[in-house]
Amino acid sequence: MIPRPTPIPPGAGQESVWDFPRPARAEPVTAHLRVEVAGRTVAETRAGFRAIETSHPPSYYFPPADVDMACLEPADTRSSCEWKGGARYYDVVVGAVRRPLAAWAYPDPTPAFRLLGGYLAFYPGRVDACFVDGERVTPQEGGFYGGWITSRVAGPFKGPKGTNGW
């Protein structure tokens, strides 16, 4: 296991993921969020939420009205988050292009995350591109977490092999 790292001091206009809370918290954002697959915008909003947790870049959640639901097919996969509750997953399908398990939602989240109920989040590493206010997102490493890394957050970030104990 990699020992807990030394946080990178945030620069101007940045926040450190090491200052994010534990347990996790969800909060509204007015940033312009967008997700693309096969050249098509499948989700776009200025009325999203972000979930933040110590050592993780934010995950962003879109209101269903701002997601092209015709591009989502329910998958059989389920998971459970200690903070948010049970998640269900979706494949994102645009024409002949399928991105398996690229989106998830909490249909019946825990009381602390009730505001995320039915909202959809996307793994930036499983779609073609995600953007925050026009900046292309770098996916959080690892296959489990769906964090969106931008120039606005300083790490290091949980996700690479050996960081589960952070």
N, C-alpha and C positions, 0 to 999 in steps of 0.2 A: 504494500500500500504506500502511496505517495503521501508524505506528511503534509499537514495543512500548510499551504504556501503563504508567503508574505504578499499581502495585497499590493497591487500596483497603485501608487497614488493617483487619484483622478486629476485630469487636467481641466482646463477651463471648459465649462459646458458639459462635463462628464459627471457621472455618479458611479461609485464603486459598488459592485455586486456584493462586496463584503460588508456594506452598510445596509443591505436589504434585510428585512426581518426574517426571523424563524420563530414561530411558524410562518408559513407563507401568507401573503395578503394579496387581494385583488383590488384594483383601483381603476377608475375611469381614465381614459386618455382621449385627447382630441387630435392626436397625430394622424396624418393621412397614412393609412395602412392599406397595402395592396398585395395580392397573391396572383401569380401567373402560372398557367400550365398550357403548354403547346401554343403559345402566342395569344392566349385568351386570358382576360382578367376574370378569375373565378370568385374573387372576394375583394371588396373595397369599401372602406368606411372611414369616417372621422368620429365615430361613436363607439369605439371599442373599449375593451378593458385590457389591462395587463396584469399578469400574475407575477409577483416578485418573491424571491426567496434567497437567503444567503447563499452566495457562491454561484448563483444561476443567472444567466442573462434573462430578460423578461420573455415570457410567452404571451402572445397577443390573442385576444378572443374577439370574434366578429359577431354582431347581431345577425340572426338568420335572414332578416330582410335584406342584408347587404352581402349575402352569399348567393351565388347562382346554384341553388339547390338541385337543379337538373343535372349538375356535374358531380353530385355526390351519390355514391351507392353504399348503403350500409354493409359493413363487414361483420363477420362473426366474432372478431376479436374484442375482448373486454379487458380492462385493467382496473386497478384501484389505487387511488392516491390517498396517503394518510391524512391530507388536509382537505381535499376537495370531494372525495368519495369515488363512486364508480363511474368509469369512462367507457364510452362506446366509440368505435372507430369507423372511418369511412374511407373508401377508395375514391380518389378524384379521377373522373373520366371525362376527357375532352376528345370527341371523335374516337379514333383508334388508339389514343394515348391513355394508358391507365397508370396511375400512381398509387400503388397499394398502400393502405393504411397511412395516408398522407394527412388526414384530418381526424380530429376527435372532438367530443363534446361530453359534458356532464349533464345528462338529462334530469337527474335529481340530486344535485350537489348537497353537501353538508350545509347546515345553517350559515356558517361563516362565509360561504361562497355562493349563497343563493342567487346573487346577482349574475352569476355565470350560467345559470340554468338555461340549457338549449343553445347557448352561444357556441361558436365553432372556432377551433384553433387549428393551425396548420404547422406541420414540420417543415421548416425551410429547406432541409436537406432532402425532402421527398417530393418537392414540387420544383418547378423550373426557376422561380425567383420570388422573393418576398422583398417588400420595400417599406421603410418607415420614412415618411416625409421625403420621398424620392431617393433615399439612400438604400442601395442594395444591401440586404442582410447577409451576414456570414452565418451558416448554421452552427449551432452548438455541437461539439464533437460527441460521439457516442450515439447509439441507436435508440436510447430510451428517452432522452430529454428533448424538448422542442423549443429551446431558447433561440431568440433572435439577437445576434450580436451586431451592434452598430458602433459607430465612433462615439456614441453617447455613454457607453458603459465601459468601465475599466475592470479587468479581471485580476488574476487568472480565473478561468471558468471551470466549474465542475463538468465532467463529461468524459474526458480522456481516460483510458485504461488506468486503473489504480487510484482514481479520485473519489470512488464511492464513499470513502470514510470521511470526506471533508464535511 
